[in-house]
Amino acid sequence: MTGITIRIPGRSAAASGTSTTDVQPVSNREQAAKSVDRGTPNVRAGKENIAPLPSDVWLQNPAWIDGAVNPPQFYMSQAQMVDALQAAANAGIPIPPGPGAAMLAAARAGDAPVSAATARPANRPSEQVCDTVNTSAGIAQKSAAEPTNKALDPSLSAGNSVLGDAGYLVYVTHTLSVLDNTPAVRGSKSAPKKVKTPTTKFEYIDVQNISRVKFFQACLRVHDLADHFSAGVHSGPAFKLWWTGSNGGKAGALTIETDRDFALAQSALLQKNKKTVAVSVEFDTDQMNGFRIRRQGLLPSPTQDPTDELAFGTKVPNVDAFSDQSQIHGAIILELKAKWPCQQHLGEHGEDGFCYVTANAEHIRLNARKLKFWAAAIAAHEATKNEPPNTVEFDGFRDGRLSMARPRGRSGPHPASSSSQSSPGVDTSQLLMAAILSNMNNKRSRSRSPEEMRTPSTSRAFAVPLSPPPAAGTELHTCLTDFLEAKGIDFRGFENALLLLDFTPDVIPFVSISRLCEVTNSVEGRAIKFQAFCKAWSSRQEEKHSYLATKRSRFT
């Protein structure tokens, strides 16, 4: 029988009051974890709030994230890194030679790094939104204890030669159109408006040794947009550039679009003292869709709860998105397809088609339209899977004859039978005889009869519209409301997404079906119905405007 190994980290075998067969020694890191100095700045009071010691991998090369501990530890400044290194040293963990040892030695020598308020990592995790309070406190401590002209953290430019305090101070303004969520007046139907919203941030950029593409990418990184857009190799996108003392200032700012434009502006800017000049850049992402490298996501529907996507997956197609009637008809259509497959008449992509075979072995092609009507008749108990309904869709000649499937290339304008053909001579003689008889009838003398009373013809009047046209700016909202009443399909939740793309009712008929399905998160059938409705709706509105214009001209 082998010995049992029992290891109790917090108590010895003598203190526990129980005998152990074999007690293994505890590692240095576990002893350090027990004897760690809890008074270090990065450790908060409370057993559950004690920050873990950094891992051995992190001690060899300190970084902004220590992923070797569970949970991962995030460091928002070099000061926090130094605190972790000092805590490890106080716990007796040896610091391996390298960047960590150099950082700790510099801190002990008095060259302490800047606080967390200013030393932010270039690629900091966006999840640390709760650091705002700590940042405000750090700014207050920095303003009281440190001089105002202290240089920025060199680590900001360590991985990128463009950014750094050696360059010019550049103010980057990002302009974007957003919907104005101001609540409308009660009872009004005004559509939401798009408002240009600028956001300005600043950073040091080395303008001296940089190209147009790298300069614009550095400006995009200031707003965390470098992975969404990319500058063109030869030209574009256009952006505004001005600086202190430039000709015209902001109103007359230079428009930089090509490498030559940037080279001329760069040569003029380098003549200025970078310590006294401030450079400003402004770009509008609404005009940069051609330079987008990451697809823009759809805006969430305002009629849905933002948490519904996490619980129910509102952006994923499911059965609940279809009506009960569509679900019943869809199940019947699947049964009809399984009942009447046809390998003789293939589909447009080479797959097996579907045909109804009569008692005379005649094939009746079943397309989507006929399957839909057949399923509706079965749901209404007017037909079965073995016999199609007796309707116009299946009885095209209205005399009991079904429209059979014809081989391709043989359904052109050919004569029905050879018996109906006539010789060219007979056709010519018949035409000549008809012309002679009509001429003789015209020459025949006619008795004089009283002239019929004729009334003056009047021009066709416009049909009086049933309702006035919608107010300017509310066409899309009115169209979506009418579409819901007419078809029972609610697209009002996508009004904001359509407005951002300027898809008005008169433009929607010309939008591709795939693009419309992407914007409205719907199937192709609903998108086709929406396009047809918008086309008819726009024509009706044009008739209303023409009628009102004609009516005004009569009174002027």
Secondary structure, DSSP 8 states (H G I E B T S, - for coil): ----B---SSS-HHHHT---SB-----HHHHHHHS--TTSTT--SSGGG------HHHHHS--SEETTSSS-EE--SHHHHHHHHHHHHHTT----TTHHHHHHHHHHTT-----TTT---TT--TT-GGGHHHHHHHHHHHHHHS-TT----GGGGTS-SSEEEEEEEEEEEEEEEEE------TT------EEEEEEEEEEEE--TT--HHHHHHHHHHHTT-TTTB---SSEEEEEEEEETT-TTTTTT-EEEEEHHHHHHHHHHHTTS-TTT-EEEEEEEGGG-GGGB-S-------TTS-TTHHHHH-TTS--GGGS-HHHHHHHHHHHHHHHHSEEEEEE-TTS-EEEEEE-TT--EEE--HHHHHHHHHHHHTTS--SSS---STTT-TTSSS-------TT--SS--S-GGG---HHHHHHHHHHHHHHHHHHHHS---------------------SS----TT-HHHHHHHHHHHHH----GGGHHHHHHTT--TTTGGGS-HHHHHHHHT--HHHHHHHHHHHHHHHHHHHHHHHHHHHHHHHH-
